[in-house]
Amino acid sequence: MAVKFLSEDWLKASSDTLAGSADYQAATSTTDLTLQFVVTDVPEGDVEYHVTMGNGTTTFTGGSMEGADATIRNDLETAMAISKGDLNTQAAFISGKLKVEGNLAKIMMNQSALTALADALKDMEIEY
């Protein structure tokens, strides 16, 4: 069943999908990273959620989180394109469509974990 992008169901389905992937858990077994996301230009208003990656476990949670390693901001169009695999996050960053505040070095150090995250979520059924 498809889940609506950026909804509470999407957050839960993302967490559940990652929890069910032994390959993902192995790939992120030493990862310690928290990311705050802010998606603008959403018809219902800006959406904030955070992703906590720790020792093979990753959770997607609605709302803001103080003390995140970095905050990632982009508009809805960019967020959807990245989620669909139509736009690479690095290309979005370089073109200015995605902005990062905080510890960019920590994001770069965990690039393989972020790639594993994207790979693990790529087959989710999402309604955009």
C-alpha positions in Angstrom: 0.0 0.0 0.0 1.3 3.4 -1.0 2.0 6.0 1.7 1.6 9.7 1.2 5.0 11.4 1.0 6.0 13.3 4.2 3.0 12.0 6.1 3.1 10.3 9.5 2.4 7.0 7.6 5.5 7.7 5.4 7.7 8.4 8.5 6.6 5.1 10.1 6.8 3.1 6.9 10.4 4.5 6.3 11.4 3.4 9.8 9.8 0.0 9.5 11.4 -0.6 6.1 14.8 0.1 7.5 14.2 -2.0 10.5 13.3 -4.9 8.2 16.5 -4.7 6.2 19.4 -6.8 7.5 21.7 -5.4 4.8 20.9 -1.8 5.7 21.4 -2.5 9.4 24.8 -4.1 8.7 25.8 -1.2 6.5 25.0 1.3 9.2 26.1 -0.7 12.3 28.7 2.0 13.3 26.8 5.1 12.2 25.9 7.8 14.7 24.2 10.7 12.9 21.1 12.8 13.4 19.6 14.9 10.6 16.9 17.5 10.8 14.9 18.0 7.6 12.8 21.1 6.7 10.7 20.8 3.5 9.2 24.1 2.4 6.5 25.0 -0.2 4.3 22.2 1.0 0.6 23.2 0.5 -0.2 22.4 4.2 2.8 24.3 5.5 6.5 23.5 6.0 7.2 19.9 7.1 9.9 19.1 9.7 11.1 15.7 10.5 14.3 14.2 11.8 16.3 11.0 11.1 18.3 9.4 13.8 20.8 6.8 12.8 22.6 4.9 15.5 24.3 1.5 15.5 22.2 0.0 12.7 18.9 1.4 13.9 17.3 4.3 12.1 14.1 6.2 13.0 12.2 8.8 11.1 10.2 11.1 13.5 8.0 14.1 12.8 8.9 17.5 14.2 12.1 19.2 15.1 15.0 18.0 17.1 17.4 20.2 19.0 21.1 19.2 18.7 20.9 17.5 15.3 24.3 17.1 13.6 22.9 19.0 10.6 19.8 20.6 9.2 18.8 20.0 5.6 16.5 22.4 3.9 14.8 22.0 0.5 11.5 22.7 -1.2 8.9 20.1 -1.9 9.8 19.7 -5.6 13.4 19.0 -4.7 12.5 16.6 -1.9 10.2 14.7 -4.2 12.8 14.5 -7.0 15.4 13.2 -4.5 12.9 10.6 -3.1 11.9 9.4 -6.5 15.6 9.0 -7.5 15.2 11.7 -10.2 17.7 14.0 -8.5 21.0 13.2 -6.8 21.4 14.8 -3.4 24.9 16.0 -4.3 23.7 17.6 -7.5 20.8 19.3 -5.5 23.4 20.6 -3.0 25.8 21.9 -5.6 22.9 23.6 -7.5 21.7 25.3 -4.3 18.3 23.4 -4.3 19.3 21.7 -1.1 20.9 23.6 1.8 22.8 22.2 4.7 23.5 23.9 8.0 25.6 22.3 10.7 28.3 19.6 10.6 28.8 19.0 6.8 32.0 17.0 7.6 30.0 14.5 9.6 27.6 14.1 6.7 30.5 13.5 4.3 32.0 10.9 6.7 28.7 9.0 6.7 28.1 9.2 3.0 28.1 5.4 2.6 25.4 5.1 5.3 23.3 7.7 3.6 23.6 5.9 0.3 22.6 2.7 2.1 19.6 4.5 3.5 18.5 5.7 0.0 19.0 2.2 -1.4 17.0 0.6 1.3 14.0 3.0 0.8 14.0 3.1 -3.0 11.3 0.4 -3.5 8.8 1.9 -1.0 5.4 2.7 -2.6 5.0 6.4 -2.1 2.1 8.6 -3.3 3.4 12.1 -4.3 
